[in-house]
Amino acid sequence: MSYNHLLLDLDGTLLPMDMQEFLNAYLQAVSTWMAPYMAPDRFLKCLLASTRVMIEDQDPRRTNEEVFWDDFIPRTGLGKDKVVPVLERFYREQFPKLAPVARPTPIARAICARALELGAQLVIATNPIFPRIAIEERLRWAGIAGIPFRLVTTYENMHSCKPKQEYYRQILDYIGAKPEDCLMVGNDPAEDLVAQDLGITTYLVLDCLVPRDGTQRRPDYQGRLADLPGFLEAKLGEKRNAAAN
């Protein structure tokens, strides 16, 4: 089977990192930044609670961004006109300082570049719980900024999150793809292998595998990130050769 569309997870997949280390560093940094406006412990409780509401919501009429703020503002009592500019400044000025948490590899850009050469469309299928500015920063960390992705999922343009099926369904609708023409590449069995429910083939990256106790899901393929270029060469090269003939 060959694939016309690659759905690529970012954190822990194209951008190797320990997710818990990253989240701890992020939460510490953002709560410290917001300390002049709210006690860090209370801010974190509100942030995590509103993020959970966003992850659970599947209203197709509202983006994840809208769901988050509609819950976060009344929960905190902070005015949106005050807190939004402060958080935007955090993502511009402080968030980039978290880059040392990641362990970027040149393999990520090589994968994207070769897949494009072989005719595939690329989607950054990262869990859309962050604003675009934060995801674009992590694309820079990964060395893949400037790649012409067909779609980068962010909390501004999605109305569902992983591990909901609707997240993958929205991607398919957006790029106009059939499930059987797609390959989802990720490192989290619980969040990324859900794509199988829609008929999307999955490849589990083992380098920064997220341990999930009790999951019954099994990937269609698995391997190290370094194995992925050869795998894609065979699958996408197969498509190119068939088209040439």
C-alpha positions as CSV (number, residue, x, y, z in Angstrom):
1,M,0.0,0.0,0.0
2,S,1.2,3.5,-0.8
3,Y,0.2,6.8,0.9
4,N,-0.7,10.2,-0.5
5,H,-0.9,11.9,2.9
6,L,1.4,11.7,5.9
7,L,0.0,12.7,9.3
8,L,2.9,13.4,11.5
9,D,2.8,13.9,15.2
10,L,5.3,16.5,16.5
11,D,6.2,16.2,20.2
12,G,8.1,13.0,20.8
13,T,7.9,12.0,17.2
14,L,9.4,14.5,14.8
15,L,10.7,16.4,17.8
16,P,12.2,13.9,20.3
17,M,11.6,14.9,23.9
18,D,10.5,13.6,27.2
19,M,6.9,14.8,27.3
20,Q,6.6,15.0,31.0
21,E,9.8,17.0,31.3
22,F,8.5,19.4,28.6
23,L,5.1,19.8,30.3
24,N,6.7,20.3,33.7
25,A,9.0,23.0,32.3
26,Y,6.1,24.6,30.4
27,L,3.7,24.7,33.4
28,Q,6.4,26.1,35.7
29,A,7.3,28.8,33.1
30,V,3.7,29.9,32.3
31,S,2.5,29.9,35.9
32,T,5.6,32.0,37.0
33,W,4.9,34.4,34.1
34,M,1.3,34.8,35.2
35,A,2.2,35.2,38.9
36,P,1.5,39.0,38.9
37,Y,-2.1,38.3,38.0
38,M,-2.9,35.1,39.8
39,A,-1.2,32.8,42.4
40,P,0.7,30.1,40.4
41,D,-1.1,27.1,42.1
42,R,-4.5,28.5,41.3
43,F,-3.5,29.5,37.8
44,L,-2.3,26.0,37.1
45,K,-5.5,24.4,38.4
46,C,-7.6,26.7,36.2
47,L,-5.4,26.1,33.2
48,L,-5.5,22.4,33.5
49,A,-9.2,22.3,34.2
50,S,-10.0,24.4,31.1
51,T,-7.6,22.4,29.0
52,R,-9.5,19.2,30.1
53,V,-12.8,20.8,29.1
54,M,-11.3,21.7,25.7
55,I,-10.1,18.1,25.2
56,E,-13.5,16.6,26.1
57,D,-15.6,19.0,24.0
58,Q,-16.5,18.1,20.5
59,D,-18.9,20.8,19.5
60,P,-18.2,21.3,15.7
61,R,-19.5,24.9,15.9
62,R,-16.7,26.0,18.2
63,T,-12.9,25.8,17.9
64,N,-10.8,24.5,20.7
65,E,-9.6,28.1,21.2
66,E,-13.2,29.3,21.8
67,V,-14.0,26.4,24.1
68,F,-10.9,27.0,26.2
69,W,-11.5,30.8,26.7
70,D,-15.2,30.4,27.3
71,D,-14.3,28.2,30.3
72,F,-11.0,29.8,31.4
73,I,-12.2,33.4,31.7
74,P,-15.1,32.8,34.1
75,R,-13.1,30.2,36.0
76,T,-10.3,32.6,36.7
77,G,-12.2,35.9,36.8
78,L,-9.5,37.5,34.7
79,G,-10.6,39.8,31.9
80,K,-9.8,38.3,28.5
81,D,-8.6,41.7,27.2
82,K,-6.0,41.6,29.9
83,V,-4.8,38.0,30.0
84,V,-4.7,37.3,26.2
85,P,-1.9,39.9,25.5
86,V,0.0,38.7,28.6
87,L,0.0,35.1,27.4
88,E,0.8,36.1,23.8
89,R,3.9,37.9,25.1
90,F,4.8,34.7,27.1
91,Y,4.8,32.6,23.9
92,R,6.9,35.2,22.1
93,E,9.4,35.9,24.8
94,Q,9.5,33.1,27.3
95,F,8.3,29.9,25.6
96,P,11.3,29.8,23.2
97,K,13.6,29.5,26.2
98,L,12.2,26.0,26.7
99,A,13.9,24.7,23.6
100,P,16.7,22.9,25.5
101,V,14.1,20.4,26.8
102,A,13.8,19.0,23.2
103,R,16.4,16.8,21.5
104,P,15.9,17.7,17.8
105,T,17.3,15.4,15.0
106,P,18.0,16.2,11.4
107,I,16.1,13.1,10.5
108,A,12.8,15.1,11.0
109,R,13.6,17.5,8.1
110,A,15.0,14.7,5.9
111,I,11.7,12.8,6.3
112,C,9.6,15.7,5.4
113,A,11.8,16.8,2.5
114,R,11.9,13.3,0.9
115,A,8.2,12.7,1.4
116,L,7.5,15.9,-0.5
117,E,9.9,14.9,-3.2
118,L,8.0,11.6,-3.6
119,G,4.7,13.5,-3.9
120,A,3.1,13.2,-0.5
121,Q,1.1,15.9,1.3
122,L,2.2,16.5,4.9
123,V,0.1,17.3,7.9
124,I,1.4,18.2,11.3
125,A,-1.1,16.2,13.4
126,T,-0.1,17.5,16.8
127,N,-2.7,17.6,19.6
128,P,-4.3,21.0,19.1
129,I,-4.3,22.2,22.7
130,F,-1.7,25.0,22.0
131,P,-2.0,28.2,20.0
132,R,-0.4,28.3,16.6
133,I,2.5,30.6,17.9
134,A,3.6,27.8,20.4
135,I,3.4,25.1,17.7
136,E,5.3,27.1,15.2
137,E,8.0,27.6,17.8
138,R,8.3,23.9,18.3
139,L,8.5,23.4,14.5
140,R,11.5,25.6,14.7
141,W,13.0,23.5,17.4
142,A,12.4,20.4,15.3
143,G,14.2,22.1,12.3
144,I,11.1,21.8,10.1
145,A,9.9,25.4,10.0
146,G,9.2,26.5,6.4
147,I,8.1,23.1,5.2
148,P,5.0,23.5,3.1
149,F,2.6,21.5,5.3
150,R,-0.9,21.1,4.0
151,L,-2.2,21.6,7.5
152,V,-0.8,22.2,11.0
153,T,-3.4,21.4,13.6
154,T,-3.7,24.1,16.3
155,Y,-6.3,25.1,18.8
156,E,-7.4,27.9,16.5
157,N,-8.4,25.7,13.5
158,M,-9.6,22.5,15.2
159,H,-12.7,21.7,17.1
160,S,-11.6,18.3,18.6
161,C,-8.5,17.0,20.3
162,K,-6.7,13.7,20.5
163,P,-7.7,11.0,21.3
164,K,-11.1,11.7,19.7
165,Q,-11.9,10.1,16.4
166,E,-13.4,13.5,15.3
167,Y,-10.0,15.0,15.4
168,Y,-8.8,12.7,12.6
169,R,-12.1,13.0,10.8
170,Q,-11.7,16.8,10.7
171,I,-8.2,16.4,9.2
172,L,-9.5,14.1,6.5
173,D,-12.2,16.5,5.6
174,Y,-9.8,19.5,5.6
175,I,-7.3,17.8,3.2
176,G,-9.9,16.0,1.2
177,A,-8.3,12.6,1.8
178,K,-9.6,9.0,2.1
179,P,-8.5,7.2,5.2
180,E,-6.8,4.4,3.1
181,D,-4.5,7.0,1.5
182,C,-3.1,8.2,4.8
183,L,-0.4,7.2,7.2
184,M,-0.5,8.4,10.8
185,V,3.0,8.6,12.4
186,G,3.1,9.1,16.2
187,N,4.6,8.0,19.5
188,D,1.5,7.7,21.7
189,P,-0.5,4.5,21.4
190,A,-3.6,6.0,23.1
191,E,-3.7,9.2,21.1
192,D,-2.2,8.3,17.7
193,L,-3.4,4.8,17.0
194,V,-7.1,6.0,17.3
195,A,-6.6,6.9,13.7
196,Q,-7.0,3.2,12.9
197,D,-10.7,3.5,13.8
198,L,-11.3,5.5,10.7
199,G,-9.2,3.2,8.5
200,I,-5.9,5.2,8.6
201,T,-2.8,3.1,8.7
202,T,-0.5,3.8,11.7
203,Y,3.2,3.8,12.3
204,L,4.3,3.9,16.0
205,V,7.7,5.6,16.6
206,L,9.4,3.9,19.5
207,D,12.2,6.4,20.4
208,C,10.1,8.5,22.8
209,L,7.3,6.1,23.3
210,V,4.6,7.2,25.7
211,P,3.8,4.3,28.1
212,R,0.1,3.6,28.2
213,D,-0.9,0.8,30.7
214,G,-3.8,-1.3,29.5
215,T,-4.0,-0.1,25.9
216,Q,-5.1,-2.8,23.5
217,R,-4.2,-1.0,20.4
218,R,-1.5,-2.3,18.1
219,P,0.1,-0.3,15.3
220,D,0.1,-1.5,11.7
221,Y,3.9,-0.7,11.7
222,Q,6.4,0.4,14.2
223,G,10.1,1.3,14.4
224,R,12.6,3.9,15.4
225,L,12.4,7.4,13.8
226,A,15.6,6.5,11.9
227,D,13.7,3.6,10.3
228,L,11.0,5.8,8.9
229,P,12.9,7.2,5.9
230,G,13.5,3.7,4.5
231,F,9.9,2.7,5.2
232,L,8.6,5.8,3.4
233,E,11.0,5.4,0.6
234,A,9.6,1.9,-0.1
235,K,5.9,3.0,0.3
236,L,6.0,6.3,-1.5
237,G,8.5,5.1,-4.0
238,E,6.1,2.3,-4.9
239,K,3.5,4.9,-5.6
240,R,5.8,7.0,-7.8
241,N,7.0,3.9,-9.8
242,A,3.4,2.9,-10.4
243,A,2.5,6.4,-11.6
244,A,5.6,6.4,-13.9
245,N,4.5,3.1,-15.5
